[in-house]
Amino acid sequence: MKKWLSVLLLVSLTASLLAACGSAKSETAGGAEGSEGKSGSKKVVAWAWDPSFNGAALKIAEELYKKDHPDFQLEVVDMAKTDLEQKLNTNLAAGVKDGLPDIILVNDPNIQKYVTAYPNTFADFTDKVDYSQFSPYKVDALRIDDKIYGVPFDIGVTGMFYRTDYLEQAGFKAEDLENITWDRYIEIGKEVKEKTGKYMSTINPNDEALTSILLQSGGSWYITPDNKGNFVDNPVMAETLRVYKAISDSGIAKPVTGWSEFVGSFNSGDVATVVSGVWQVASIMDAKDQSGKWGVAPIPRLNVEGAVNASNEGGSSWFVLEGSANKDLAIDFLAKTIGGSSEFYERFLKENGGVGSYIPAFSSEAYGQESEFFGGQAIYKDFTEWSKQVPGISLGTYTQEAKDALKNELPNILNGADLKDSLFNIQRLFEQQVQ
């Protein structure tokens, strides 16, 4: 905790300067014109990034809520994700509440860090939403000390997107990709490379997306629920890194650096599969000339007890600030829309391509629609079924520090370092970072 507290002190100093020169500005830029709430206004303010996705979702929710609450008003303040997080941290660390919104979007890996670092700052939703109606792993990310904070929103349930034409050319059918192991995936990849000249996948040593997917599919994470490093004596971690190195050594993966190269690899037709979250659908469909040539299968699984062919990558949730003048209204708005409306999730999918974890919506016509691009497959129905199988894990407070420690050692692992020694080195570096 020492490192975290020192970061907060640094942020606090920054906040004092911001408060001295711009607190009045912050009130008009997104906060609680909420001062209106103090005089009985039915308006709430929300901070979010990506207006075409997250902001659009709030606007759908607003339309639905206004059917029974015609006086309700919602102001959505759009800002970059990093700017939102920095502004929130700065204000909370300094104890500056003026100018903060009623509702805020939180990236799931930050949930425990925020709630732990800023106690009594976020509203308890435990009795406000029927969480049994959501995919369990999504709720687990919100549960801290027997309380549930916020409302689950979009998910990143993963799948193995694959080029049906490349796989068929190599002699494989759709059923050959169902419920396979990563070792079998590598074997198939070698056949694909030999017979088509195409890579099976990409690999980026500077990105931890694949290791995160592998770990959660085995019910594990980089850190333990009590925020200790989870690298040494963790069979899921050891198997994850064994598979990662095996993919690299096999020659089936095209090396990439950065998002543009990654997306370009499949849009240009260089790779046969993409293991990623459901939100990757939009990027894959950008290559219009590939319509009808894609399918989706469950991801491969690890060779460890309890591992499944399902995982998650990304996702976010909506929080309400405990000190908001409009707290009760903000909670009610979220609970009755994003927290309990199939119509919301049907519209969110149709209009914005967003997939949630609200189980009652899974049986709707929207989620059962067949995709021409994916060969007539009802991909969203498949993704939602897989979401029910994703293991719930505790993301803890120091996920980013643990990822950084792992990435520091990955080059050594890929170059043949002893795995036990590397795991020890990662654990030691992580502990040094969070002391």
C-alpha positions in Angstrom: 0.0 0.0 0.0 3.0 2.3 0.5 3.3 2.9 -3.2 -0.4 3.5 -3.7 -0.5 6.0 -0.8 2.5 7.9 -2.2 0.8 8.1 -5.6 -2.3 9.6 -3.8 -0.1 12.1 -2.1 1.4 13.2 -5.4 -2.0 13.4 -7.0 -3.2 15.4 -4.0 -0.6 18.0 -4.5 -1.6 18.3 -8.1 -5.2 18.6 -7.1 -4.5 21.5 -4.7 -3.1 23.5 -7.6 -6.1 22.6 -9.8 -8.5 23.5 -7.1 -6.8 26.9 -6.6 -7.0 27.9 -10.2 -10.0 26.0 -11.7 -12.6 24.7 -9.2 -15.2 27.1 -10.6 -14.5 25.8 -14.1 -14.9 22.2 -13.0 -18.4 22.8 -11.7 -19.6 24.0 -15.1 -17.7 21.4 -17.0 -19.5 18.4 -15.9 -20.3 18.4 -12.6 -23.1 18.7 -11.0 -24.8 21.5 -12.6 -25.8 19.0 -10.0 -26.0 22.1 -7.8 -29.5 22.2 -9.4 -30.1 18.9 -7.7 -29.9 20.6 -4.3 -33.0 22.6 -5.2 -35.0 19.6 -6.3 -33.8 19.2 -9.9 -34.5 15.9 -11.7 -31.3 16.1 -13.6 -28.2 13.9 -13.2 -24.7 14.3 -14.7 -22.6 11.4 -16.0 -19.0 11.2 -17.0 -18.0 8.7 -19.7 -15.7 8.2 -22.6 -16.6 7.2 -26.2 -19.9 9.1 -27.0 -20.8 6.7 -29.9 -20.8 3.7 -27.5 -20.9 4.5 -23.8 -22.6 7.9 -24.3 -25.1 6.5 -26.7 -26.0 3.8 -24.2 -26.8 6.4 -21.6 -29.0 8.2 -24.1 -31.0 5.0 -24.7 -31.4 4.6 -21.0 -32.6 8.2 -20.7 -35.3 7.6 -23.3 -36.5 4.5 -21.5 -36.5 6.1 -18.1 -38.4 9.2 -19.3 -41.4 7.1 -20.3 -42.3 7.0 -16.6 -40.3 10.0 -15.4 -40.9 12.7 -18.1 -39.2 15.4 -16.0 -35.9 13.5 -15.9 -32.9 15.1 -17.5 -29.4 13.6 -18.2 -26.3 15.4 -19.1 -23.5 13.3 -20.5 -20.0 14.8 -20.3 -17.7 13.2 -22.8 -13.9 13.1 -22.1 -11.0 10.8 -23.0 -10.8 7.7 -20.7 -7.3 8.7 -19.4 -8.6 12.3 -18.7 -11.6 11.0 -16.9 -9.6 8.7 -14.7 -7.0 11.4 -13.9 -9.6 14.0 -13.1 -11.5 11.6 -10.8 -8.4 10.5 -9.0 -7.1 14.0 -8.6 -10.4 15.3 -7.1 -11.0 12.3 -4.8 -7.4 12.2 -3.5 -7.6 15.9 -2.6 -11.1 15.6 -1.1 -12.5 18.0 -3.7 -16.1 17.0 -4.3 -17.4 20.1 -6.1 -17.6 19.5 -9.8 -17.9 15.8 -9.6 -20.7 14.0 -11.5 -23.5 11.9 -10.1 -22.7 8.9 -12.4 -19.3 7.8 -13.6 -18.1 5.0 -16.0 -15.5 2.7 -14.5 -13.2 0.3 -16.3 -13.7 -3.1 -14.5 -10.0 -3.6 -13.6 -10.1 -0.3 -11.7 -13.2 -1.1 -9.6 -11.4 -2.5 -6.5 -8.7 0.1 -6.7 -11.2 2.9 -6.6 -13.4 1.4 -3.9 -10.4 0.5 -1.7 -8.5 3.8 -2.1 -11.5 6.0 -1.6 -13.8 4.4 1.0 -17.4 5.7 1.4 -17.1 7.4 -2.0 -19.2 5.1 -4.2 -22.9 4.1 -3.6 -23.8 0.6 -2.5 -26.2 -1.0 -5.0 -26.5 -4.4 -3.2 -30.3 -4.1 -2.7 -31.0 -1.9 -5.7 -30.5 -4.4 -8.5 -31.3 -8.1 -9.0 -27.8 -9.3 -9.7 -28.9 -12.9 -10.2 -30.0 -11.7 -13.6 -26.4 -10.9 -14.7 -23.6 -13.2 -15.7 -21.9 -14.2 -12.4 -18.3 -13.2 -13.3 -19.4 -9.7 -14.1 -21.1 -9.3 -10.7 -18.0 -10.8 -9.0 -15.9 -7.9 -10.3 -18.3 -5.4 -8.4 -18.4 -7.3 -5.1 -16.2 -6.0 -2.4 -16.5 -6.9 1.3 -20.1 -8.3 0.9 -21.3 -5.1 -0.9 -21.9 -4.7 -4.6 -21.0 -1.4 -6.1 -22.5 -0.1 -9.3 -24.3 -1.7 -12.3 -22.8 -4.1 -14.8 -22.5 -2.7 -18.3 -20.7 -4.0 -21.4 -18.7 -7.2 -21.4 -15.7 -8.5 -23.3 -16.6 -12.2 -23.3 -14.1 -13.8 -25.7 -14.3 -16.0 -28.7 -12.0 -17.4 -31.4 -12.8 -15.6 -34.6 -11.6 -17.7 -37.6 -11.5 -17.5 -41.4 -13.7 -20.4 -42.5 -12.0 -20.4 -46.0 -8.5 -20.8 -44.6 -9.5 -23.5 -42.2 -11.4 -25.4 -44.9 -8.4 -25.1 -47.2 -6.3 -26.7 -44.5 -8.8 -29.5 -44.1 -10.7 -28.4 -40.9 -14.4 -27.9 -40.3 -16.2 -25.8 -37.7 -16.7 -28.7 -35.3 -12.9 -29.3 -35.3 -12.5 -26.0 -33.5 -15.1 -26.7 -30.7 -13.8 -27.1 -27.2 -10.2 -27.7 -28.1 -7.0 -27.2 -26.0 -4.3 -24.7 -26.8 -2.0 -27.5 -27.7 -4.5 -28.7 -30.3 -4.8 -25.1 -31.5 -1.1 -25.0 -32.1 -1.3 -28.3 -34.1 -4.1 -26.9 -36.2 -2.1 -23.7 -36.7 0.9 -25.6 -38.1 -1.4 -27.3 -40.6 -2.9 -24.0 -41.6 0.5 -22.4 -42.0 1.8 -25.3 -44.1 -1.2 -25.6 -46.4 -2.3 -21.9 -46.8 0.8 -19.9 -46.0 -1.2 -17.9 -43.5 -0.4 -17.4 -39.8 -2.8 -18.8 -37.3 -2.6 -15.7 -35.0 -0.6 -12.7 -33.9 1.7 -12.3 -30.9 2.7 -9.0 -29.2 5.2 -9.3 -26.3 4.3 -5.8 -25.2 0.6 -6.5 -24.8 -0.9 -8.6 -22.0 -4.3 -9.3 -23.6 -3.6 -12.9 -24.4 -2.2 -13.8 -21.0 -5.2 -12.1 -19.3 -7.6 -14.2 -21.4 -5.7 -17.4 -20.5 -5.5 -16.7 -16.8 -9.2 -15.9 -16.4 -10.2 -19.0 -18.4 -8.4 -21.0 -15.7 -10.1 -19.1 -12.9 -6.9 -17.2 -11.9 -5.4 -13.8 -12.1 -2.1 -11.9 -11.8 -2.7 -11.2 -8.1 -4.6 -13.0 -5.3 -7.9 -11.6 -3.8 -5.7 -10.2 -0.9 -3.5 -8.3 -3.5 -0.5 -10.6 -3.3 1.5 -11.5 -6.4 0.2 -14.7 -7.9 3.1 -15.8 -10.0 5.0 -18.4 -7.9 3.3 -21.7 -7.1 0.4 -20.9 -9.4 -0.2 -23.7 -11.9 -2.5 -21.6 -14.0 0.1 -18.9 -14.4 2.8 -21.5 -15.2 0.5 -23.1 -17.8 -0.4 -19.7 -19.3 3.2 -18.8 -19.9 4.0 -22.2 -21.2 1.3 -21.9 -23.8 2.3 -18.3 -24.6 5.9 -19.4 -25.3 4.7 -22.5 -27.2 2.7 -20.3 -29.6 5.7 -18.0 -30.1 8.1 -21.0 -30.7 5.7 -22.8 -33.1 6.0 -20.2 -35.8 2.2 -19.9 -36.2 2.0 -16.4 -34.9 2.8 -13.2 -36.7 4.7 -10.7 -34.6 2.9 -7.3 -34.3 3.4 -4.2 -32.3 0.5 -1.9 -31.5 -3.2 -1.9 -32.2 -2.9 -0.8 -35.9 -0.6 -3.7 -36.8 -2.9 -6.1 -34.9 -6.1 -5.0 -36.7 -4.2 -4.8 -40.0 -3.1 -8.4 -39.7 -6.7 -9.8 -40.0 -8.2 -7.0 -42.1 -5.5 -7.7 -44.7 -6.1 -11.5 -44.5 -2.7 -12.4 -43.0 -4.0 -14.5 -40.1 -6.6 -17.2 -39.8 -7.8 -16.6 -36.2 -8.3 -13.8 -33.7 -8.8 -14.6 -30.0 -10.4 -11.5 -28.5 -13.5 -10.0 -26.9 -16.9 -9.7 -28.5 -16.2 -6.0 -29.1 -13.7 -7.0 -31.8 -16.7 -7.8 -34.1 -16.7 -4.2 -35.4 -13.0 -4.2 -36.4 -13.3 -7.6 -38.1 -16.4 -6.4 -40.1 -14.4 -3.4 -41.3 -13.0 -5.6 -44.1 -16.2 -5.7 -46.1 -14.7 -7.9 -48.8 -14.4 -10.7 -46.2 -18.1 -11.0 -45.5 -19.3 -14.6 -45.3 -15.7 -15.8 -44.7 -15.7 -15.6 -40.9 -17.0 -17.8 -38.0 -16.6 -17.8 -34.2 -15.8 -20.7 -31.9 -15.1 -20.9 -28.2 -11.6 -20.1 -27.2 -9.1 -23.0 -26.6 -8.6 -24.0 -22.9 -5.6 -24.6 -20.7 -4.4 -28.0 -19.6 -5.2 -27.3 -15.9 -8.0 -28.6 -13.6 -11.1 -26.4 -13.8 -10.1 -24.5 -17.0 -12.9 -23.8 -19.4 -13.3 -22.7 -23.1 -14.5 -19.2 -22.0 -12.9 -16.0 -20.8 -13.3 -12.2 -20.8 -11.3 -9.2 -22.1 -12.3 -5.8 -21.0 -15.7 -4.4 -19.9 -16.9 -1.6 -17.7 -19.6 -0.7 -15.1 -21.6 2.4 -14.0 -21.0 3.8 -10.5 -22.8 6.5 -8.5 -21.0 8.8 -6.1 -22.2 8.5 -2.5 -21.9 12.2 -1.9 -23.9 13.2 -5.0 -26.8 15.5 -4.3 -28.8 13.4 -6.8 -27.7 10.0 -5.5 -31.1 8.4 -5.1 -32.3 9.6 -8.5 -29.1 8.4 -10.2 -29.4 5.0 -8.6 -33.0 4.6 -9.6 -32.2 5.7 -13.2 -29.4 3.1 -13.5 -31.3 0.3 -11.7 -34.4 0.6 -13.8 -32.6 0.8 -17.2 -29.1 -0.7 -17.5 -29.7 -2.7 -14.3 -33.0 -4.2 -15.3 -34.3 -3.7 -18.8 -34.2 -6.2 -21.6 -35.3 -3.4 -24.0 -32.3 -1.4 -23.1 -29.9 -4.3 -24.0 -31.8 -5.1 -27.2 -31.5 -1.6 -28.4 -27.9 -1.2 -27.3 -27.0 -4.3 -29.4 -29.0 -3.2 -32.4 -28.0 0.4 -32.4 -24.4 0.3 -31.1 -23.2 -3.3 -31.3 -22.9 -3.4 -27.5 -23.2 -6.7 -25.6 -24.1 -6.8 -21.9 -24.4 -9.5 -19.3 -28.1 -9.1 -18.6 -29.3 -12.7 -18.9 -33.1 -12.0 -19.6 -32.0 -10.2 -22.8 -30.1 -13.2 -24.1 -33.3 -14.9 -25.4 -34.5 -11.8 -27.3 -34.7 -11.6 -31.1 -31.8 -9.1 -31.1 -29.4 -11.5 -29.5 -30.6 -14.3 -31.8 -30.1 -12.5 -35.0 -28.0 -14.2 -37.7 -25.0 -12.4 -39.1 -24.5 -12.5 -42.9 -20.9 -11.5 -42.4 -20.3 -14.5 -40.1 -21.8 -17.0 -42.5 -25.3 -16.8 -41.0 -24.1 -17.7 -37.5 -26.0 -16.3 -34.6 -22.8 -15.0 -33.0 -24.3 -13.0 -30.2 -26.3 -15.9 -29.0 -23.1 -17.9 -28.9 -21.2 -15.2 -27.1 -23.9 -14.8 -24.4 -23.9 -18.6 -23.8 -20.1 -18.5 -23.4 -20.4 -15.5 -21.0 -22.3 -17.8 -18.5 -19.2 -20.0 -18.3 -16.6 -17.4 -17.6 -14.9 -18.0 -14.2 -15.4 -15.2 -11.7 -12.2 -13.7 -10.3 -11.1 -10.9 -8.1 -9.3 -8.3 -10.1 -7.7 -6.8 -7.0 -6.0 -3.4 -6.5 -2.7 -3.9 -8.3 -3.5 -5.5 -11.6 -1.6 -3.0 -13.7 1.5 -3.2 -11.5 1.4 -7.0 -11.9 1.0 -6.8 -15.7 3.9 -4.4 -15.9 6.1 -6.8 -13.9 5.1 -9.7 -16.2 5.8 -7.7 -19.4 9.3 -6.8 -18.0 10.2 -10.5 -17.9 8.3 -11.7 -21.1 11.3 -11.2 -23.4 13.5 -13.4 -21.2 10.8 -16.1 -21.2 10.5 -16.0 -25.0 14.3 -16.2 -25.3 14.3 -19.5 -23.3 14.8 -18.5 -19.7 13.9 -21.0 -17.0 10.2 -20.5 -16.3 10.5 -21.0 -12.6 13.3 -18.5 -12.4 11.2 -16.0 -14.5 8.2 -16.4 -12.3 10.3 -15.7 -9.2 11.7 -12.6 -10.9 8.2 -11.4 -11.8 7.0 -11.9 -8.2 10.0 -10.1 -6.8 9.6 -7.1 -9.2 5.9 -6.9 -8.4 6.5 -6.9 -4.7 9.1 -4.1 -5.1 6.6 -2.0 -7.1 3.9 -2.1 -4.5 6.0 -1.8 -1.3 
